[in-house]
Amino acid sequence: MSLLQLRGLHAYYGGIEALKGISLTVNEGEIVTLIGSNGAGKSTTLKSICGQVKIQGSVVFNGKDISARPPHLTALEGIAHVPEGRRIFPRLTVKENLEMGAFSVKDKKVIRERTERAFAYFPRLKERYHQQGGTMSGGEQQMLAIGRALMMQPKILLLDEPSMGLAPVLVELIFEIIQELNRGGMTILLVEQNAYQALQIAHRGYVIQTGEILMEDEAQSLLSNEQVKEAYLA
């Protein structure tokens, strides 16, 4: 069942057209990855879904057209965005960052339950519960950014470059957790510079270049595609 559909999506930064009529689909329960070089439009695609850039075309989520809806209303629909660079609140503690993720929840018991769920995926966050986010390592901040998104109990998780700047051992951990989240039923749209690693865990993938979708296929087929190998997997 289709959970997210982009149809003929154009996105603009002022007079610059960053996306040129792209279309893609994410089905419920999938990991779909969007790969491409720097400046190809990967992050812009996620921002377009979340209402952070000016668009033409349509974004349909869970059967509802949410095109150009403001970010806070998009979040309430069940879309959680973990942006490139993590964007945690550096002066707030882990506890406070997680609570910010549950901004729409009034029931303190529910917030506690969701916090414990985040700790189940990221035990290190429990150890850092009262520590300021900005004093933690890059890997710990990435865990916090994903944990904060999970506090929304989203229907889909948009992950933008989760491995950026992390040591290889932490990259492996983050990708293991992405797979674990998916096995638990989470639908994920993954933007990732490490195309090989992304295609290893994804069900399907799209290749984007200069704001246009070049190809779409099963992840394993893209891994063996000679054009993809030469451009992104070398």
Sequence and secondary structure as in RCSB ss.txt:
>XXXX:A:sequence
MSLLQLRGLHAYYGGIEALKGISLTVNEGEIVTLIGSNGAGKSTTLKSICGQVKIQGSVVFNGKDISARPPHLTA
LEGIAHVPEGRRIFPRLTVKENLEMGAFSVKDKKVIRERTERAFAYFPRLKERYHQQGGTMSGGEQQMLAIGRAL
MMQPKILLLDEPSMGLAPVLVELIFEIIQELNRGGMTILLVEQNAYQALQIAHRGYVIQTGEILMEDEAQSLLSN
EQVKEAYLA
>XXXX:A:secstr
 EEEEEEEEEEEETTEEEEEEEEEEEETT EEEEE  TTSSHHHHHHHHTT SEEEEEEEETTEE TT  HHHHH
HHTEEEE TT    TTSBHHHHHHHHTTT   HHHHHHHHHHHHHH HHHHHTTTSBGGGS HHHHHHHHHHHHH
TT  SEEEEE TTTT  HHHHHHHHHHHHHHHHTT EEEEE S HHHHHHH SEEEEEETTEEEEEEEHHHHHH 
HHHIIIII 
